[in-house]
């Protein structure tokens, strides 16, 4: 739709309001835009035909099979109940969609245009009239407003934190919605609203949104559910009537005709199924399996490929996460001490085949990571918060303990014991006990995959040398998710992923408000007013340079609060796949994009031919 047919031109509307005395003459009206960037201008102009990292002529069709671990019991991925089915997000779309070769830019998907005033106090989206749900009904402003209210009031806690600064949502017409923001600087809010999933009001308004459901939902995305068996498999088929298949943001993507996800008990069983040809592609997250688990005929014959795909994304933070809600871990000296018992160097040599780099920053593998001492610009942010931050933030560069050999490990354990004794713990009968109460130092590492046993048990043996008992307890995936949502654990392994443009999601990661919200990603339970302030400053960053400075300051505060025992990272993705796929030659900034892959008919036909031995 051409909005000019139905609205006054921007200059005329402004003139009329000024004449009538309703609007100051200084207000700047925004022109409709095809895309927006967090900082600067988006890479792709209004006439772009496709993203640079896709093949716009990729063939359509074929089938790809994937694995999933555990089970599923719901098709609603937007609340905290149950385990949602693998791949279910492909049914749903947002107003805008991001490109993978920019830090943070969005382009119109359901929305054909976006308008933002110069002060970024609001955002207005105009919906494409051709946008439709897969039941044939149009996507309207009513659906957008319903989605916003439902997600914020009934969805995962993530949405409440993410949309906290939306003051008002209003319908301007059948195809137009406006979101007005609370006062303050928050450049990310227009892009956040562009990311919002748009749900069908017709489908959801008479259903219990907070519950689990295996009713097939109505979506507007490129795939729909073809068939499924709860907990065993789910199959998606490419919707031939998909309304958005010719949009520039979609051209060259969503090429595969059918996607099947089969569920396996654990990663070991799943690997054997892959080698048997039960599914086609796996992302390998276990270093030992990558190094030794693929020595089988199909790889040597070229029927299976192993490839790594580089990315330039922040690594995020994976580690053993302390639950600060537990009295045992509320003393930072205790948390600091336990890190001296984790021997990453031994693990990397003996378990990981030297594939990993030690993680020290929450933003490693990017220019957002803090190094050295705070810069003058960082100190400007940190000095007003000095009394609420660990003193080391100002005086030292954080480095996790390292042990090049057994002698260094013994020195590390002595250092750990000194810290523990300073925190009120003492040895009695080869057991570390609280000097006042006599209670032994005992806790549990909760895991949901056997893989973590081979990493957790050596750590437990080192802790035992300090008189500490750490039990490694493995539970099924459903129980694990429920216990994480309720913060019912002492220590877990967790990953906080990070983007090139950190922003409002940091509230759910680290804010005091999120610490008490079941289902939030503040698993550590951090409550620190200085961190709250630094998170707000990150969100309010006016440009890329200031964002970098503010993220580094936040990074220092997180490092020296000893929330985790840092693990490791790699700057690439490891993929193993049967040789039936085609994929673009270009890997973008944000890494491999599987939505841009396709089934190569010639490769698939060659793979299907029987070998000379009849197999």
Secondary structure, DSSP 8 states (H G I E B T S, - for coil): --GGGTS--HHHHHHHHHHHTSS-TT------BSEEESSS--SS-TT--S-TTS-TT-----EEEEEEES---BS-TTSSSS-B-TTGGGG-EESEEE-SSSSSEEEESSEEEEE--TT--EEEEEE-TT-B-TTS-B--HHHHHHHHHHHHHHS-HHHHHHTTTEEEEEEEETTEEEEEE-SS--TTHHHHHHT-EE--HHHHTTS-TTS---S-----SSEEEEEEETTTEEEEEE-TT-TTTTSTTTTT-S--SEEEEEEESSHHHHHHHHHTTS-SEEE---HHHHHHTT-SHHHHTTSEEEEEEE--S---EEEEEE-TTSGGG-SHHHHHHHHTT--HHHHHHHTSTT--EE--STT-SSTTS--SS--HHHHHHHGGGGGGS-THHHH--------SSHHHHHHHHHHHHHHHHHTTEEEETTEEEETTT--B-EEEEEESSGGGHHHHHHHHHHHHTTT-EEEEEE--HHHHHHHHHTT--SEEEEEE---SS--THHHHHH-HHHHTSTT-S-TT----HHHHHHHHHHHT--SHHHHHHHHHHHHHHHHTTT-EEE-EE-SEEEEEEETTEE--S---TT---GGG-EE-HHHHHHHHS--TT--
